[in-house]
Amino acid sequence: MKLLLNIKKENDDLGKQVNNLANISFLATHIKHFTILLLFVSSFNIQGQELLYQDGKKYTLGGITVSGNSSFSEQTIVTYSGLRKGKEITIPGEDISTAIKKLWNSKLFSDIEVYVTKIEDDVAFLEIRLSDLPQLNELKINGVKKSKKEKIIEENKLKKGTKVTENLITTTKNFLVNKYKKEGYLNSKIHINTIDVKDSIKVARVNMVLNIDKGEKVKIKDIVFNGNDVLSDKKLRKSMKSTKKINRLRIFKRSKFIDSAYQADLSNVIEKYKENGYRDARILSDSLIINDDKTISLQINVKEGELYTFGDITFIGNTVYTNEELSRILRIKKGDTYNGVLLQERIQDDSSPDAQDIANQYQNFGYLFSTISPVEVSADNNVIDMEIRIIEGKPAYFNSVTIVGNDKTNDHVIYREIRTRPGQLYRKANVVRTVRELGQLGFFDAQEISPNFNNPNPNEGTIDMEYSVKETGSSQIELQGGYGGGGFIGTLGLSFNNFSIKDIFKKDAYKPIPMGDGQKLALRLQASRFYQTYSFSFSEPWLGGRRPVQFSSSLSHTKQFLYNPATRNADKSRSFNITGITFGLAKRLSVPDDFFTLSQAISYQRYDLNNYNTGLFTFGDGYSNNLSYTIGLSRNNTSVDPIFPTAGSSFSVTAKLSIPYSLFNGVDYDALKDERDTNLNIRNDVNSSTADRENAQAKIAEIDQERYKWLEFYKVSFKGDWYTQIVKDLVLKPSVEFGFLGAYDNARGVIPFERFFVGGDGLGNYSLDGRESIQLRGYPNQSLSDQDGGTIYNKFSLELRYPITLKASAKIYALGFLEGGASYNNFRDYNPFSIKRSAGLGIRIFMPAFGLLGIDFGRRFDDIPGQAGSKNNWETHFIIGQQF
């Protein structure tokens, strides 16, 4: 660096001074931001000549002044510059350059200049002239939704008071352009303008306007491959999971170009070749072509290479398993087409924690520290000989097993579900099962359960196991109102799913309720002008705390008042009351496997009719008793999250039986049936007198009271659900249901209670007579059964689910469905293929405090019985507190 300065105290004319100042001005214009200008007193004689920078003269600083537009004090600026009065400096030299750099590196100033204002003998006086960087006063963002603006401000640090530099503006613009490009907006435009704020405040401030024009997401018109002879363009395009060309029939994958997804799909193309034996395939080049219609086309040039096959596959280092045993797991033979992807999956499939691969075979028998490496030892003549090199290591044992993150749930509730114990041999299957069991409890966010391996010690063969959980709300409140059943219906429900009954009398345990023992307590009240329902239930999942035997109990009471057509109000003097109580036990089995549960229950219901005459019952005064025994066998091995399972199945078979009273109560039901038929004919005979018909009706009521004093029936139900993850996050759920209500004695007949009512949302606001409401969307509630219900039903459904979010605060997923079903009165009419069909879309929202909420829009493809021309109509169903 050269500086045109040489100062001598000599007499000279003004012309020389002007020439020197001209030289200094020329230098200042060529050193951006770092400017040293020397102003001289006219009484000095100055002679200028070119000197090297290192030839500067030493001066003592006589004083430093600060000028310009800055909110900082003079003392602060001078102190930060490192210059001080009395300091010896060289002009020109490093001292002033260093001071300027210090001030510049503070990133507080937009312009910095240092002047020599006066020189007396060997004493120099300086002036530092600078301006503050402007602060951001107001920011206006145009072109995006309000919900997105806060994130943009946070990501780019554009809060009020931020210093606005050219670098800030440039990095903000580049960040947003790259961000939108990754989302598929290749033509996004970002403009940033700053406007000086003119006010009485001395601080330099600017308002910033950020204009965002994302444009449209660029669609892919075509994807063309060059150089492919073995695999067609169609097959290669199919291997690209996220990059698709325009196809109006495609629903779940759009033809938007996203660069990150495209790069991943190029790797998928190579994987496709490897799956077909072309291990040397590679992408030579790819190009993006912008079309006139604002779409793009992708051209991908590939080199396929030659076809390879597997040769000899040798296992090395295995002592626990024989070559034959490992070969049966690998399932790849000499001469098979080379498939590198399949080879890796058979050795260690990272996509499935319980896959049938060699790594899991070792890890399920304690060999946590084993490593398995496939090595190609020869590729002569396109035949690849493989060595599967195995280092088995020592079997691993659990040294300690701990749980973290459970703030509410007591430790013993968690530890009794854990399948791994200290001192126990490590088995991967037990770890996977533990994660599943903890998720099924419903007390933790199933997506956040994490098994952590701590302090692995291959030499000692030990491992510490830590399960990390995140508590989620396990209590729910139900508070709703609606119109139905002829009036307003209000519902208040409380469900405590992690209750602790032993702490019910401990004052300190109410936070707000006693919690932590995994018990369930539910209270519910539903009322309208015409009925009232009260219910209470309690269950303990581990009766006695030692074995997984669930005890459950429930108590309910319902009172229904008859509708008075004259007043359009409830007639409180005419009522139908049901009181019921149930006790049940459910035991987890170990055979055939421990996913099975055997449940048993005894229930009693009493039906009391007080001057309650309707079409449902032939007697208006009287009672019926329902004492029944229910036995069920179920198996549930669905994956971790009970709200959104992605794999496994769930099925149940139940039988509900009453005591066969007709075998021993001495009543001749054949005679009663004949007598009833006789009186029925009299009642229906138009030639009968009014008195005869009334007497016949009274006799029928008397006979039915005898027939139904103690209900006699058997009821069989089956339900099965299967879950399959088609692609990532997209889950297919087929279901099948069947139910049958029968009688031991045909003369006694099928009871008018416990029947099936098919159609609608399946909620059944108030079931007075033990009825089951079967969901079949697209049809009005209970519209596919007779008025008195059916004795047989079947239903088939196919549901496709896709999660929107699975966070603990709210789990949301969308669904599409196809389903069909029907209700029948006897086996003579039963035809499982004659069903009423529908299809539609829906959404489910699960919030811990309110349970499951949802809405479905269903379209029926068949007429409602008795309503010709009613097909192809839509029904809207609101789902509350149920999962389908």
MARTOR-41497 format. One record per residue (C-alpha): residue in three letters; x, y, z. Coordinates in pm, whole numbers, padded with zeros to 5 digits, always signed. Example, Ala and Ser with C-alpha at 12.3 -4.5 7.8 and 13.67 -1.06 7.14 Angstrom:
# MARTOR-41497
ALA+01230-00450+00780SER+01367-00106+00714
# end
This chain:
# MARTOR-41497
MET+00000+00000+00000LYS+00132+00352-00083LEU+00022+00676+00075LEU+00089+01014-00090LEU+00178+01205+00225ASN+00487+01392+00344ILE+00448+01682+00581LYS+00724+01943+00626LYS+00701+02268+00812GLU+00821+02486+00526ASN+00698+02805+00364ASP+00538+02736+00030ASP+00265+02885-00180LEU-00100+02795-00174GLY-00073+02614-00505LYS+00140+02340-00353GLN-00117+02297-00078VAL-00392+02255-00335ASN-00188+01992-00521ASN-00131+01800-00202LEU-00501+01810-00117ALA-00582+01685-00469ASN-00351+01388-00418ILE-00513+01312-00085SER-00863+01334-00238PHE-00759+01087-00512LEU-00642+00840-00248ALA-00964+00874-00049THR-01177+00775-00347HIS-00978+00454-00393ILE-00988+00332-00032LYS-01351+00244+00038HIS-01471+00322+00392PHE-01112+00367+00524THR-01030+00732+00452ILE-00758+00942+00605LEU-00772+01306+00503LEU-00527+01561+00633LEU-00642+01918+00664PHE-00373+02171+00705VAL-00353+02521+00850SER-00271+02777+00578SER+00029+02909+00763PHE+00207+02574+00708ASN+00426+02515+00408ILE+00353+02165+00275GLN+00547+01975+00018GLY+00404+01648-00116GLN+00589+01354-00256GLU+00520+00983-00295LEU+00635+00787+00009LEU+00594+00423+00097TYR+00336+00343+00364GLN+00603+00223+00604ASP+00786+00555+00582GLY+00534+00741+00798LYS+00632+00989+01070LYS+00569+00950+01442TYR+00344+01199+01621THR+00197+01235+01966LEU-00182+01258+01976GLY-00281+01595+02113GLY-00654+01528+02102ILE-00937+01336+01932THR-01280+01472+01845VAL-01587+01283+01716SER-01838+01413+01465GLY-02111+01273+01241ASN-02445+01105+01307SER-02410+00863+01598SER-02604+00785+01913PHE-02287+00672+02092SER-02095+00911+02318GLU-01762+01057+02208GLN-01582+00886+02494THR-01726+00544+02396ILE-01617+00578+02034VAL-01269+00698+02119THR-01222+00423+02378TYR-01340+00152+02136SER-01104+00280+01862GLY-00799+00218+02081LEU-00665+00572+02028ARG-00601+00801+02323LYS-00454+01142+02393GLY-00079+01130+02448LYS-00032+00807+02255GLU+00252+00799+02004ILE+00133+00697+01658THR+00272+00687+01307ILE+00102+00889+01032PRO+00049+00722+00795GLY+00073+00383+00966GLU-00094+00083+01130ASP-00234+00271+01430ILE-00504+00458+01243SER-00581+00157+01018THR-00624-00064+01325ALA-00857+00191+01486ILE-01071+00206+01173LYS-01089-00175+01155LYS-01197-00199+01519LEU-01479+00046+01463TRP-01580-00125+01140ASN-01580-00475+01294SER-01824-00360+01560LYS-02088-00367+01284LEU-02245-00056+01434PHE-02150+00204+01173SER-02219+00258+00805ASP-01932+00503+00730ILE-01603+00577+00908GLU-01352+00853+00826VAL-01048+00977+01019TYR-00907+01325+00960VAL-00587+01495+01077THR-00722+01838+01167LYS-00405+02004+01291ILE-00033+01939+01340GLU+00179+02145+01579ASP+00546+02036+01577ASP+00525+01662+01660VAL+00172+01679+01797ALA-00124+01570+01576PHE-00493+01624+01632LEU-00748+01380+01485GLU-01122+01384+01405ILE-01324+01064+01376ARG-01628+01121+01159LEU-01882+00835+01140SER-02249+00745+01099ASP-02444+00472+01279LEU-02590+00179+01091PRO-02966+00230+01074GLN-03187+00026+01305LEU-03494-00158+01181ASN-03799+00039+01286GLU-04093-00130+01117LEU-04113-00437+00896LYS-04392-00499+00649ILE-04411-00838+00480ASN-04632-00877+00173GLY-04721-01191-00015VAL-04751-01453+00261LYS-05013-01548+00518LYS-05007-01391+00860SER-04921-01722+01023LYS-04600-01743+00815LYS-04471-01395+00891GLU-04350-01466+01245LYS-04140-01756+01123ILE-03978-01542+00854ILE-03893-01277+01115GLU-03746-01538+01349GLU-03547-01723+01083ASN-03389-01405+00942LYS-03354-01211+01271LEU-03563-00919+01150LYS-03683-00796+01487LYS-03722-00428+01567GLY-03389-00267+01655THR-03179-00499+01437LYS-02896-00320+01255VAL-02976-00309+00883THR-02676-00384+00666GLU-02631-00475+00304ASN-02529-00819+00423LEU-02854-00861+00618ILE-03059-00766+00313THR-02862-00999+00084THR-02870-01301+00316THR-03242-01255+00383LYS-03315-01249+00012ASN-03098-01554-00059PHE-03245-01747+00233LEU-03603-01696+00116VAL-03523-01775-00248ASN-03355-02103-00147LYS-03631-02187+00099TYR-03907-02152-00158LYS-03700-02333-00419LYS-03683-02635-00187GLU-04063-02621-00161GLY-04102-02624-00539TYR-04134-02251-00608LEU-03855-02218-00863ASN-03971-01877-00987SER-04002-01699-00655LYS-03907-01332-00644ILE-03797-01145-00334HIS-03769-00765-00319ILE-03649-00574-00013ASN-03676-00194+00012THR-03565+00031+00298ILE-03702+00375+00371ASP-03529+00624+00603VAL-03738+00733+00900LYS-03755+01111+00935ASP-03834+01209+01292SER-03692+01395+01589ILE-03502+01093+01722LYS-03131+01118+01642VAL-03092+00741+01599ALA-03075+00637+01234ARG-03376+00417+01159VAL-03533+00261+00851ASN-03859+00093+00767MET-03826-00225+00564VAL-04073-00359+00310LEU-04029-00726+00221ASN-04226-00823-00090ILE-04254-01197-00151ASP-04387-01340-00474LYS-04359-01717-00447GLY-04526-01771-00781GLU-04677-02106-00865LYS-04514-02436-00784VAL-04353-02563-01097LYS-04518-02875-01236ILE-04332-03151-01413LYS-04465-03205-01762ASP-04244-03501-01847ILE-03958-03713-01718VAL-03745-03860-01996PHE-03466-04115-01955ASN-03188-04163-02206GLY-02960-04465-02224ASN-03203-04708-02064ASP-03260-05029-02258VAL-03330-05279-01979LEU-03576-05081-01767SER-03847-04873-01934ASP-03912-04507-01867LYS-04234-04609-01692LYS-04056-04839-01445LEU-03788-04581-01371ARG-04046-04308-01320LYS-04234-04536-01083SER-03918-04580-00873MET-03913-04204-00815LYS-04127-04181-00503SER-04178-03804-00482THR-04099-03670-00829LYS-04394-03735-01058LYS-04504-03599-01393ILE-04849-03450-01443ASN-05128-03707-01408ARG-05480-03587-01335LEU-05581-03927-01197ARG-05317-03923-00923ILE-05446-03807-00585PHE-05179-03846-00319LYS-04864-03750-00514ARG-04865-03418-00696SER-04639-03329-00988LYS-04454-03050-00808PHE-04081-03016-00851ILE-03890-03009-00523ASP-03515-03022-00566SER-03435-03213-00245ALA-03694-03481-00327TYR-03566-03498-00684GLN-03209-03562-00570ALA-03332-03843-00344ASP-03529-03990-00634LEU-03221-03998-00854SER-03073-04231-00591ASN-03394-04436-00603VAL-03343-04483-00977ILE-02999-04634-00912GLU-03146-04853-00636LYS-03402-04978-00886TYR-03123-05088-01118LYS-02942-05258-00830GLU-03259-05447-00745ASN-03256-05583-01100GLY-02890-05686-01105TYR-02727-05380-01258ARG-02489-05290-00977ASP-02276-05054-01191ALA-02567-04836-01305ARG-02520-04464-01256ILE-02661-04126-01352LEU-02438-03965-01612SER-02613-03629-01610ASP-02951-03467-01566SER-03100-03144-01690LEU-03404-02930-01622ILE-03579-02779-01922ILE-03823-02489-01882ASN-04118-02523-02119ASP-04320-02244-02279ASP-04626-02333-02069LYS-04428-02262-01747THR-04387-02633-01672ILE-04056-02814-01671SER-03927-03135-01821LEU-03655-03349-01671GLN-03404-03534-01882ILE-03195-03798-01709ASN-02907-03974-01881VAL-02823-04314-01735LYS-02566-04582-01794GLU-02706-04922-01707GLY-02394-05133-01712GLU-02409-05511-01726LEU-02625-05768-01553TYR-02473-05944-01251THR-02575-06259-01066PHE-02492-06396-00724GLY-02216-06654-00707ASP-02095-06834-00396ILE-02212-06686-00066THR-01988-06780+00226PHE-02044-06708+00594ILE-01730-06633+00797GLY-01709-06596+01175ASN-02038-06759+01268THR-02034-06999+01561VAL-02381-06951+01708TYR-02568-07040+01390THR-02468-07286+01118ASN-02425-07189+00753GLU-02749-07371+00672GLU-02946-07177+00932LEU-02814-06842+00810SER-02876-06940+00447ARG-03242-07009+00528ILE-03273-06657+00670LEU-03083-06497+00381ARG-03295-06680+00120ILE-03055-06592-00167LYS-02908-06866-00382LYS-02622-06895-00627GLY-02740-06792-00973ASP-03006-06547-00847THR-03003-06207-01014TYR-02789-05971-00811ASN-02999-05748-00587GLY-02797-05529-00353VAL-03105-05378-00191LEU-03253-05719-00112LEU-02918-05842+00019GLN-02900-05555+00266GLU-03261-05610+00377ARG-03198-05980+00442ILE-02887-05894+00644GLN-03029-05592+00831ASP-03356-05426+00738ASP-03354-05084+00904SER-03709-05009+00787SER-03867-05275+01009PRO-03766-05334+01373ASP-03897-05691+01370ALA-03790-05797+01020GLN-03681-06155+00947ASP-03314-06079+00888ILE-02980-06209+01012ALA-02910-05910+01236ASN-03240-05954+01421GLN-03174-06327+01450TYR-02857-06247+01641GLN-03004-05957+01840ASN-03306-06158+01949PHE-03072-06402+02119GLY-02855-06156+02304TYR-02589-06063+02048LEU-02635-05688+02061PHE-02270-05622+01978SER-02265-05840+01669THR-02171-05685+01333ILE-02252-05835+00994SER-02078-05705+00683PRO-02133-05827+00326VAL-01814-05812+00120GLU-01778-05872-00254VAL-01468-06090-00301SER-01499-06152-00674ALA-01693-06020-00971ASP-01542-06223-01254ASN-01767-06276-01556ASN-02038-06066-01387VAL-02077-06330-01113ILE-02038-06182-00765ASP-01900-06406-00491MET-01992-06279-00146GLU-01853-06323+00202ILE-02087-06245+00489ARG-01839-06157+00761ILE-01979-06188+01112ILE-01831-06069+01439GLU-02063-06216+01700GLY-01915-06062+02014LYS-02033-06147+02362PRO-02401-06192+02452ALA-02530-05872+02616TYR-02716-05860+02946PHE-02911-05570+03090ASN-02720-05409+03373SER-02994-05160+03466VAL-03335-05067+03326THR-03472-04721+03399ILE-03754-04494+03290VAL-03743-04115+03253GLY-04005-03854+03170ASN-04297-03995+03372ASP-04407-03700+03583LYS-04757-03831+03662THR-04758-04206+03603ASN-04614-04409+03888ASP-04307-04620+03816HIS-04472-04952+03898VAL-04738-04894+03630ILE-04462-04865+03371TYR-04227-05133+03500ARG-04501-05397+03492GLU-04533-05341+03116ILE-04158-05352+03048ARG-04034-05675+02890THR-03667-05615+02973ARG-03529-05680+03323PRO-03187-05624+03485GLY-02975-05936+03449GLN-03186-06058+03159LEU-03036-06150+02823TYR-03085-05876+02566ARG-03346-05950+02301LYS-03438-05687+02047ALA-03793-05825+02021ASN-03846-05750+02392VAL-03734-05390+02345VAL-03969-05345+02048ARG-04256-05503+02242THR-04192-05278+02542VAL-04218-04967+02326ARG-04545-05100+02188GLU-04691-05176+02533LEU-04599-04832+02669GLY-04764-04670+02367GLN-05079-04879+02412LEU-05123-04752+02770GLY-05241-04420+02632PHE-05060-04221+02901PHE-04765-04118+02684ASP-04712-03967+02342ALA-04660-04283+02136GLN-04445-04094+01885GLU-04200-03982+02155ILE-04125-04313+02329SER-03756-04381+02285PRO-03542-04677+02400ASN-03194-04548+02475PHE-02890-04775+02504ASN-02647-04635+02760ASN-02301-04745+02868PRO-02258-05032+02623ASN-01967-05251+02730PRO-01877-05510+02463ASN-01594-05647+02676GLU-01816-05718+02975GLY-02126-05787+02767THR-02352-05540+02952ILE-02582-05257+02857ASP-02792-05002+03049MET-03144-04954+02915GLU-03334-04630+02950TYR-03689-04576+02822SER-03769-04209+02763VAL-04138-04115+02765LYS-04337-03796+02739GLU-04657-03767+02941THR-04971-03668+02757GLY-05315-03578+02886SER-05493-03896+02986SER-05812-03744+03125GLN-06098-03626+02909ILE-06397-03402+02954GLU-06710-03433+02745LEU-06933-03129+02740GLN-07171-03101+02449GLY-07518-03010+02345GLY-07730-03093+02045TYR-08077-03155+01914GLY-08213-03508+01889GLY-08480-03739+02020GLY-08736-03457+02000GLY-08547-03199+02204PHE-08224-03052+02326ILE-07972-03306+02457GLY-07700-03205+02700THR-07407-03427+02792LEU-07151-03396+03069GLY-06884-03661+03097LEU-06558-03702+03284SER-06310-03976+03203PHE-05997-04024+03411ASN-05776-04276+03232ASN-05481-04277+03471PHE-05666-04267+03800SER-05539-04369+04146ILE-05820-04482+04372LYS-05587-04554+04666ASP-05509-04181+04687ILE-05870-04071+04681PHE-05862-03968+05047LYS-05521-03797+05026LYS-05561-03423+05004ASP-05218-03367+04851ALA-05296-03607+04564TYR-05557-03380+04405LYS-05359-03214+04123PRO-05642-03178+04019ILE-05731-03546+04075PRO-05544-03848+04215MET-05346-03991+03924GLY-05071-04232+03835ASP-05194-04590+03897GLY-05332-04659+03549GLN-05691-04711+03662LYS-05988-04577+03469LEU-06281-04392+03621ALA-06565-04248+03414LEU-06877-04051+03504ARG-07140-03950+03251LEU-07470-03766+03259GLN-07693-03716+02957ALA-08034-03554+02971SER-08314-03401+02767ARG-08683-03339+02821PHE-08756-03700+02736TYR-08484-03903+02903GLN-08203-03904+03158THR-07900-04132+03166TYR-07648-04170+03446SER-07348-04401+03433PHE-07040-04482+03637SER-06754-04718+03550PHE-06424-04821+03704SER-06149-05055+03589GLU-05821-05178+03735PRO-05583-05319+03469TRP-05371-05525+03710LEU-05595-05672+03978GLY-05379-05730+04283GLY-05083-05565+04109ARG-04908-05892+04018ARG-05068-06024+03700PRO-05229-05858+03396VAL-05587-05937+03498GLN-05821-05645+03443PHE-06118-05594+03670SER-06399-05372+03546SER-06733-05263+03681SER-07010-05033+03568LEU-07340-04904+03699SER-07600-04720+03493HIS-07954-04594+03515THR-08175-04461+03236LYS-08522-04309+03260GLN-08727-04249+02945PHE-09052-04047+02946LEU-09327-04099+02691TYR-09390-03824+02438ASN-09727-03653+02477PRO-09846-03546+02126ALA-10105-03309+02271THR-09862-03098+02473ARG-09546-03195+02276ASN-09376-03248+02606ALA-09266-03544+02812ASP-09535-03719+03016LYS-09352-03775+03346SER-09624-04012+03467ARG-09536-04265+03195SER-09182-04393+03205PHE-08950-04672+03102ASN-08656-04727+03338ILE-08345-04937+03293THR-08100-05009+03571GLY-07791-05214+03501ILE-07476-05338+03667THR-07179-05526+03520PHE-06867-05692+03659GLY-06591-05825+03436LEU-06249-05986+03434ALA-06006-05989+03142LYS-05686-06195+03151ARG-05389-06164+02919LEU-05300-06509+02788SER-04962-06659+02709VAL-05089-06922+02461PRO-05092-06912+02159ASP-04910-06583+02231ASP-04942-06299+02479PHE-05134-06073+02242PHE-05448-06274+02327THR-05693-06168+02598LEU-05974-06375+02745SER-06253-06165+02893GLN-06558-06263+03095ALA-06839-06055+03241ILE-07163-06096+03427SER-07426-05829+03379TYR-07777-05767+03504GLN-08034-05523+03367ARG-08386-05457+03484TYR-08639-05300+03248ASP-08937-05136+03424LEU-09233-05009+03222ASN-09483-04779+03391ASN-09787-04715+03169TYR-09541-04698+02878ASN-09719-04821+02565THR-09527-04797+02235GLY-09490-05003+01921LEU-09174-05159+02060PHE-09340-05342+02348THR-09675-05521+02355PHE-09709-05463+02729GLY-09702-05113+02882ASP-09688-05213+03246GLY-09445-05471+03370TYR-09081-05559+03378SER-08810-05772+03223ASN-08489-05906+03370ASN-08170-05960+03173LEU-07908-06169+03348SER-07631-06263+03107TYR-07279-06394+03085THR-07036-06263+02823ILE-06719-06436+02716GLY-06479-06298+02458LEU-06149-06379+02299SER-05950-06098+02141ARG-05606-06044+01994ASN-05449-05704+01944ASN-05096-05664+01811THR-05137-05324+01647SER-04833-05098+01637VAL-04727-04843+01895ASP-04981-04562+01859PRO-05337-04670+01951ILE-05480-04359+01784PHE-05306-04414+01451PRO-05187-04777+01419THR-04968-04844+01117ALA-04932-05222+01135GLY-05076-05531+01299SER-05432-05642+01351SER-05708-05647+01606PHE-05993-05896+01624SER-06249-06008+01880VAL-06506-06286+01909THR-06769-06252+02181ALA-07066-06451+02293LYS-07333-06313+02526LEU-07553-06579+02682SER-07849-06586+02913ILE-07957-06879+03128PRO-08181-07118+02925TYR-08477-07071+03156SER-08715-07259+02924LEU-08536-07585+03008PHE-08638-07583+03372ASN-08902-07315+03451GLY-09194-07542+03362VAL-09363-07296+03124ASP-09518-07442+02809TYR-09403-07186+02554ASP-09559-07377+02262ALA-09899-07332+02425LEU-09828-06967+02495LYS-09728-06917+02133ASP-10049-07077+02008GLU-10255-06867+02249ARG-10071-06553+02141ASP-10127-06629+01772THR-10498-06680+01839ASN-10533-06345+02016LEU-10321-06179+01750ASN-10569-06296+01484ILE-10859-06160+01688ARG-10686-05824+01734ASN-10617-05794+01361ASP-10960-05915+01248VAL-11164-05616+01132ASN-11482-05813+01197SER-11400-05849+01567SER-11574-05616+01808THR-11381-05338+01978ALA-11412-05512+02313ASP-11280-05839+02168ARG-10986-05663+02011GLU-10908-05482+02336ASN-10929-05805+02532ALA-10706-05978+02275GLN-10449-05699+02302ALA-10454-05722+02682LYS-10406-06099+02660ILE-10110-06056+02419ALA-09952-05812+02665GLU-10002-06061+02948ILE-09846-06343+02744ASP-09549-06128+02638GLN-09495-06025+03000GLU-09462-06392+03084ARG-09236-06460+02782TYR-09001-06172+02861LYS-09004-06178+03240TRP-08654-06327+03219LEU-08487-06267+02884GLU-08356-06578+02713PHE-08113-06537+02422TYR-07764-06586+02288LYS-07569-06331+02090VAL-07249-06383+01889SER-07033-06105+01745PHE-06711-06089+01548LYS-06500-05791+01448GLY-06162-05779+01276ASP-05937-05488+01172TRP-05608-05506+00983TYR-05354-05228+00935THR-05100-05217+00650GLN-04858-04935+00573ILE-04872-04910+00193VAL-04614-04635+00163LYS-04471-04407+00427ASP-04756-04269+00645LEU-05032-04405+00417VAL-05220-04681+00600LEU-05483-04920+00465LYS-05738-05054+00714PRO-05979-05329+00599SER-06248-05434+00849VAL-06518-05697+00875GLU-06803-05731+01128PHE-07076-05984+01194GLY-07345-06022+01458PHE-07623-06272+01529LEU-07897-06275+01793GLY-08072-06608+01847ALA-08316-06791+02075TYR-08280-07126+02252ASP-08651-07200+02214ASN-08817-07106+01885ALA-09155-07105+02050ARG-09035-06840+02292GLY-08887-06640+02004VAL-08614-06381+01970ILE-08632-06110+02234PRO-08711-05746+02134PHE-08397-05631+02316GLU-08022-05655+02231ARG-08086-05603+01859PHE-07873-05451+01582PHE-07951-05115+01425VAL-07744-05047+01113GLY-07674-04712+00945GLY-07541-04368+01026ASP-07266-04256+01261GLY-07299-04553+01498LEU-07318-04337+01807GLY-07667-04427+01929ASN-07734-04136+02165TYR-07934-04339+02412SER-07966-04718+02391LEU-08251-04810+02621ASP-08280-05174+02535GLY-07923-05299+02496ARG-07930-05229+02123GLU-07610-05198+01923SER-07580-04909+01678ILE-07369-05017+01382GLN-07198-04743+01185LEU-07254-04733+00809ARG-07174-04388+00680GLY-07371-04234+00395TYR-07706-04347+00537PRO-07928-04190+00807ASN-07896-04330+01157GLN-08051-04678+01199SER-08213-04652+00854LEU-08099-04997+00732SER-08281-05201+00997ASP-08648-05254+01077GLN-08809-05037+01340ASP-08749-05308+01600GLY-08393-05375+01479GLY-08235-05677+01310THR-08118-06008+01450ILE-07833-06049+01198TYR-07596-05800+01043ASN-07271-05794+00853LYS-07048-05509+00746PHE-06735-05472+00534SER-06522-05160+00508LEU-06200-05039+00355GLU-06040-04725+00493LEU-05733-04535+00373ARG-05573-04310+00634TYR-05309-04039+00610PRO-05174-03846+00911ILE-05164-03467+00903THR-04994-03438+01242LEU-04928-03689+01520LYS-04812-03447+01786ALA-04909-03503+02149SER-05123-03187+02161ALA-05341-03302+01871LYS-05331-03602+01642ILE-05506-03534+01311TYR-05552-03766+01017ALA-05760-03765+00700LEU-05936-04072+00563GLY-06126-04206+00267PHE-06362-04502+00297LEU-06562-04762+00109GLU-06808-04968+00310GLY-07115-05177+00285GLY-07346-05364+00518ALA-07697-05481+00584SER-07934-05599+00857TYR-08155-05909+00843ASN-08436-06058+01053ASN-08356-06426+00999PHE-08120-06659+00815ARG-08373-06719+00538ASP-08318-06359+00426TYR-07946-06350+00499ASN-07725-06278+00200PRO-07376-06146+00286PHE-07337-06007-00066SER-07663-05813-00072ILE-07542-05502+00104LYS-07594-05127+00103ARG-07280-04951-00019SER-07128-04608+00040ALA-06805-04411+00005GLY-06674-04085+00133LEU-06411-03877+00307GLY-06352-03773+00663ILE-06112-03633+00918ARG-06031-03727+01277ILE-05889-03506+01552PHE-05774-03655+01880MET-05705-03414+02164PRO-05617-03561+02504ALA-05864-03340+02688PHE-06164-03416+02464GLY-06099-03755+02307LEU-06168-03828+01943LEU-06365-03583+01730GLY-06438-03609+01361ILE-06660-03548+01065ASP-06745-03774+00769PHE-06909-03698+00437GLY-07059-04016+00295ARG-07239-04083-00033ARG-07471-04382-00061PHE-07489-04593-00374ASP-07813-04776-00289ASP-08165-04676-00192ILE-08273-04666+00169PRO-08524-04948+00228GLY-08871-04812+00155GLN-08738-04494-00006ALA-08695-04545-00379GLY-08479-04286-00549SER-08284-04197-00235LYS-07945-04320-00357ASN-07656-04095-00464ASN-07731-03857-00178TRP-07477-03733+00076GLU-07492-03759+00454THR-07279-03569+00707HIS-07182-03750+01026PHE-07022-03599+01334ILE-06810-03839+01534ILE-06764-03779+01906GLY-06574-04006+02140GLN-06544-04303+01904GLN-06274-04435+01672PHE-06344-04625+01352
# end
